[in-house]
Amino acid sequence: EAQVTQNPRYLITVTGKKLTVTCSQNMNHEYMSWYRQDPGLGLRQIYYSMNVEATDKGDVPEGYKVSRKEKRNFPLILESPSPNQTSLYFCASSRLTGTNTGELFFGEGSRLTVL
Amino acid sequence: GENVEQHPSTLSVQEGDSAVIKCTYSDSASNYFPWYKQELGKGPQLIIDIRSNVGEKKDQRIAVTLNKTAKHFSLHITETQPEDSAVYFCAANNQAGTALIFGKGTTLSVSS
Protein backbone atom coordinates (compact mmCIF):
# COMPACT_ATOMS: atom_id res chain seq x y z
CA GLU A 1 0.00 0.00 0.00
CA ALA A 2 1.33 3.42 -0.98
CA GLN A 3 1.84 5.46 2.14
CA VAL A 4 3.73 8.10 4.07
CA THR A 5 4.52 7.01 7.61
CA GLN A 6 5.32 9.41 10.42
CA ASN A 7 6.47 8.65 13.94
CA PRO A 8 5.68 9.41 16.65
CA ARG A 9 2.01 10.24 16.13
CA TYR A 10 1.80 11.96 19.52
CA LEU A 11 4.55 13.44 21.65
CA ILE A 12 4.68 15.61 24.75
CA THR A 13 8.12 17.00 25.53
CA VAL A 14 9.77 19.81 27.45
CA THR A 15 11.50 22.95 26.28
CA GLY A 16 15.04 22.33 25.05
CA LYS A 17 14.90 18.54 24.76
CA LYS A 18 15.99 17.59 21.24
CA LEU A 19 13.56 15.47 19.29
CA THR A 20 13.22 13.95 15.84
CA VAL A 21 10.04 13.18 13.94
CA THR A 22 10.66 10.51 11.33
CA CYS A 23 8.99 10.33 7.93
CA SER A 24 9.23 7.52 5.40
CA GLN A 25 7.51 7.01 2.03
CA ASN A 26 7.31 3.86 -0.07
CA MET A 27 6.38 5.43 -3.42
CA ASN A 28 9.91 6.28 -4.64
CA HIS A 29 8.96 9.97 -4.70
CA GLU A 30 11.70 12.50 -5.34
CA TYR A 31 10.00 15.35 -3.47
CA MET A 32 9.30 15.43 0.25
CA SER A 33 8.14 18.24 2.48
CA TRP A 34 7.18 19.10 6.05
CA TYR A 35 4.17 21.26 6.94
CA ARG A 36 2.82 22.45 10.24
CA GLN A 37 -0.88 22.98 10.82
CA ASP A 38 -2.10 25.50 13.37
CA PRO A 39 -5.70 26.64 14.06
CA GLY A 40 -6.64 29.56 11.87
CA LEU A 41 -3.36 29.43 9.96
CA GLY A 42 -3.84 26.41 7.72
CA LEU A 43 -0.83 24.43 6.50
CA ARG A 44 2.52 26.16 6.29
CA GLN A 45 5.64 24.67 4.72
CA ILE A 46 8.68 24.23 6.98
CA TYR A 47 11.25 22.58 4.71
CA TYR A 48 11.25 20.66 1.48
CA SER A 49 13.56 18.37 -0.46
CA MET A 50 13.67 17.90 -4.22
CA ASN A 51 15.86 14.81 -3.96
CA VAL A 52 18.59 13.14 -1.89
CA GLU A 53 20.96 15.70 -0.35
CA ALA A 54 18.84 18.58 -1.74
CA THR A 55 16.89 20.42 0.96
CA ASP A 56 15.67 24.00 1.23
CA LYS A 57 13.70 26.27 3.54
CA GLY A 58 9.99 26.77 3.27
CA ASP A 59 7.98 29.61 4.79
CA VAL A 60 8.53 28.82 8.49
CA PRO A 61 11.94 27.09 8.89
CA GLU A 62 13.12 28.75 12.13
CA GLY A 63 13.90 26.24 14.87
CA TYR A 64 13.85 23.21 12.57
CA LYS A 65 16.38 21.13 10.68
CA VAL A 66 15.97 18.36 8.13
CA SER A 67 18.14 15.86 6.31
CA ARG A 68 17.66 13.72 3.22
CA LYS A 69 20.31 11.02 3.15
CA GLU A 70 18.04 8.42 1.55
CA LYS A 71 15.24 8.90 -0.93
CA ARG A 72 12.56 7.34 1.28
CA ASN A 73 13.33 9.17 4.55
CA PHE A 74 13.00 12.82 5.52
CA PRO A 75 13.30 13.37 9.29
CA LEU A 76 12.37 16.66 10.97
CA ILE A 77 14.68 17.67 13.80
CA LEU A 78 13.87 20.12 16.58
CA GLU A 79 17.25 20.81 18.22
CA SER A 80 15.84 22.88 21.10
CA PRO A 81 12.03 22.80 21.04
CA SER A 82 10.08 25.76 22.36
CA PRO A 83 6.37 26.09 23.24
CA ASN A 84 5.65 27.96 19.99
CA GLN A 85 6.53 24.74 18.14
CA THR A 86 3.51 23.03 19.66
CA SER A 87 1.63 22.06 16.54
CA LEU A 88 0.35 19.30 14.26
CA TYR A 89 3.06 18.29 11.79
CA PHE A 90 2.55 16.64 8.42
CA CYS A 91 5.09 15.03 6.15
CA ALA A 92 4.20 14.82 2.46
CA SER A 93 5.73 13.39 -0.69
CA SER A 94 5.19 13.79 -4.40
CA ARG A 95 6.48 12.69 -7.73
CA LEU A 96 8.25 15.46 -9.64
CA THR A 97 7.26 16.42 -13.18
CA GLY A 98 10.25 18.34 -14.39
CA THR A 99 10.90 20.60 -11.42
CA ASN A 100 7.24 20.84 -10.38
CA THR A 101 5.50 18.90 -7.66
CA GLY A 102 2.33 17.00 -8.41
CA GLU A 103 -0.22 15.47 -6.04
CA LEU A 104 1.02 15.60 -2.46
CA PHE A 105 0.54 12.44 -0.40
CA PHE A 106 0.35 13.23 3.31
CA GLY A 107 1.16 11.22 6.36
CA GLU A 108 -1.32 10.88 9.23
CA GLY A 109 0.28 13.69 11.22
CA SER A 110 2.35 14.04 14.39
CA ARG A 111 0.87 16.05 17.23
CA LEU A 112 3.65 17.66 19.23
CA THR A 113 3.25 19.48 22.53
CA VAL A 114 6.19 21.38 24.02
CA LEU A 115 5.78 22.31 27.68
CA GLY B 1 5.21 35.52 -1.84
CA GLU B 2 2.16 33.60 -2.99
CA ASN B 3 -0.97 34.00 -0.90
CA VAL B 4 -4.16 31.96 -1.06
CA GLU B 5 -7.38 33.26 0.50
CA GLN B 6 -10.24 30.84 1.18
CA HIS B 7 -13.89 31.54 2.06
CA PRO B 8 -15.96 30.76 3.98
CA SER B 9 -14.13 29.43 7.03
CA THR B 10 -17.20 27.45 8.09
CA LEU B 11 -20.13 26.18 6.06
CA SER B 12 -23.21 24.32 7.29
CA VAL B 13 -25.63 22.73 4.83
CA GLN B 14 -28.48 20.26 4.88
CA GLU B 15 -27.98 16.85 3.35
CA GLY B 16 -28.74 17.02 -0.37
CA ASP B 17 -27.88 20.72 -0.70
CA SER B 18 -24.92 22.04 -2.66
CA ALA B 19 -21.80 23.53 -1.09
CA VAL B 20 -19.44 26.03 -2.68
CA ILE B 21 -16.02 27.05 -1.38
CA LYS B 22 -14.08 29.86 -3.03
CA CYS B 23 -10.39 30.69 -3.20
CA THR B 24 -8.30 33.46 -4.66
CA TYR B 25 -4.56 33.39 -5.29
CA SER B 26 -2.01 36.11 -5.78
CA ASP B 27 0.75 34.70 -8.01
CA SER B 28 -0.21 34.79 -11.69
CA ALA B 29 2.51 32.18 -12.37
CA SER B 30 0.58 29.51 -10.40
CA ASN B 31 -0.63 26.76 -12.73
CA TYR B 32 -1.77 23.93 -10.45
CA PHE B 33 -4.76 24.16 -8.10
CA PRO B 34 -5.60 21.11 -5.97
CA TRP B 35 -8.29 20.65 -3.34
CA TYR B 36 -7.72 18.52 -0.27
CA LYS B 37 -10.15 16.99 2.21
CA GLN B 38 -9.04 16.42 5.79
CA GLU B 39 -11.08 14.17 8.04
CA LEU B 40 -10.70 14.27 11.79
CA GLY B 41 -7.39 12.79 12.94
CA LYS B 42 -6.09 12.20 9.42
CA GLY B 43 -3.83 13.85 6.90
CA PRO B 44 -5.22 15.84 3.96
CA GLN B 45 -6.18 13.81 0.89
CA LEU B 46 -6.46 15.08 -2.66
CA ILE B 47 -10.04 15.06 -3.95
CA ILE B 48 -9.71 16.96 -7.21
CA ASP B 49 -7.23 19.22 -8.96
CA ILE B 50 -7.16 21.48 -11.98
CA ARG B 51 -4.40 22.90 -14.13
CA SER B 52 -4.36 26.35 -15.65
CA ASN B 53 -5.09 25.19 -19.18
CA VAL B 54 -8.53 23.92 -18.08
CA GLY B 55 -11.53 25.98 -16.93
CA GLU B 56 -13.60 23.28 -15.26
CA LYS B 57 -13.23 19.70 -14.13
CA LYS B 58 -15.83 17.28 -12.72
CA ASP B 59 -15.63 14.04 -10.82
CA GLN B 60 -19.04 12.67 -9.88
CA ARG B 61 -20.47 15.03 -7.24
CA ILE B 62 -17.52 17.38 -7.08
CA ALA B 63 -16.37 19.99 -9.56
CA VAL B 64 -13.76 22.68 -9.64
CA THR B 65 -13.82 25.85 -11.73
CA LEU B 66 -10.90 28.14 -12.49
CA ASN B 67 -10.90 31.74 -13.64
CA LYS B 68 -7.27 32.61 -14.37
CA THR B 69 -8.02 36.20 -15.30
CA ALA B 70 -9.63 36.90 -11.94
CA LYS B 71 -7.31 34.47 -10.09
CA HIS B 72 -10.30 32.65 -8.60
CA PHE B 73 -11.04 28.97 -8.27
CA SER B 74 -13.95 27.24 -6.57
CA LEU B 75 -15.00 23.82 -5.32
CA HIS B 76 -18.58 22.73 -5.87
CA ILE B 77 -20.07 19.73 -4.07
CA THR B 78 -23.57 18.70 -5.14
CA GLU B 79 -26.02 16.43 -3.30
CA THR B 80 -24.00 16.67 -0.11
CA GLN B 81 -23.93 13.71 2.28
CA PRO B 82 -22.97 13.52 5.98
CA GLU B 83 -19.69 11.83 5.00
CA ASP B 84 -18.73 15.02 3.13
CA SER B 85 -18.33 16.69 6.55
CA ALA B 86 -14.62 17.55 6.88
CA VAL B 87 -12.14 20.41 6.52
CA TYR B 88 -11.42 21.36 2.91
CA PHE B 89 -8.26 23.14 1.78
CA CYS B 90 -7.57 24.81 -1.52
CA ALA B 91 -3.98 25.28 -2.67
CA ALA B 92 -1.93 26.79 -5.46
CA ASN B 93 1.63 25.99 -6.44
CA ASN B 94 4.28 28.64 -6.03
CA GLN B 95 6.16 30.07 -8.99
CA ALA B 96 9.17 27.81 -8.48
CA GLY B 97 6.97 24.71 -8.26
CA THR B 98 8.58 23.77 -4.94
CA ALA B 99 5.57 24.17 -2.69
CA LEU B 100 1.81 24.18 -2.46
CA ILE B 101 0.49 27.27 -0.71
CA PHE B 102 -2.68 26.39 1.20
CA GLY B 103 -5.72 28.38 2.11
CA LYS B 104 -6.71 28.42 5.78
CA GLY B 105 -9.41 25.80 5.30
CA THR B 106 -13.21 25.51 5.34
CA THR B 107 -15.00 23.34 7.88
CA LEU B 108 -18.00 21.83 6.10
CA SER B 109 -20.79 20.34 8.21
CA VAL B 110 -23.55 18.39 6.49
CA SER B 111 -26.53 17.64 8.68
CA SER B 112 -29.07 14.92 7.92
HADDOCK unambig.tbl for C-alpha pairs under 7 A between the chains (distance, minus, plus):
assign (segid A and resid 40 and name CA) (segid B and resid 104 and name CA) 6.20 0.50 0.50
assign (segid A and resid 41 and name CA) (segid B and resid 104 and name CA) 5.46 0.50 0.50
assign (segid A and resid 42 and name CA) (segid B and resid 102 and name CA) 6.62 0.50 0.50
assign (segid A and resid 42 and name CA) (segid B and resid 103 and name CA) 6.24 0.50 0.50
assign (segid A and resid 42 and name CA) (segid B and resid 104 and name CA) 4.02 0.50 0.50
assign (segid A and resid 42 and name CA) (segid B and resid 105 and name CA) 6.11 0.50 0.50
assign (segid A and resid 43 and name CA) (segid B and resid 102 and name CA) 5.94 0.50 0.50
assign (segid A and resid 99 and name CA) (segid B and resid 97 and name CA) 6.51 0.50 0.50
assign (segid A and resid 100 and name CA) (segid B and resid 97 and name CA) 4.42 0.50 0.50
assign (segid A and resid 100 and name CA) (segid B and resid 98 and name CA) 6.32 0.50 0.50
assign (segid A and resid 101 and name CA) (segid B and resid 97 and name CA) 6.01 0.50 0.50
assign (segid A and resid 101 and name CA) (segid B and resid 98 and name CA) 6.37 0.50 0.50
assign (segid A and resid 105 and name CA) (segid B and resid 45 and name CA) 6.97 0.50 0.50
assign (segid A and resid 106 and name CA) (segid B and resid 43 and name CA) 5.54 0.50 0.50
assign (segid A and resid 106 and name CA) (segid B and resid 44 and name CA) 6.18 0.50 0.50
assign (segid A and resid 106 and name CA) (segid B and resid 45 and name CA) 6.98 0.50 0.50
assign (segid A and resid 107 and name CA) (segid B and resid 43 and name CA) 5.66 0.50 0.50
assign (segid A and resid 108 and name CA) (segid B and resid 42 and name CA) 4.95 0.50 0.50
assign (segid A and resid 108 and name CA) (segid B and resid 43 and name CA) 4.53 0.50 0.50
assign (segid A and resid 109 and name CA) (segid B and resid 42 and name CA) 6.78 0.50 0.50
assign (segid A and resid 109 and name CA) (segid B and resid 43 and name CA) 5.96 0.50 0.50
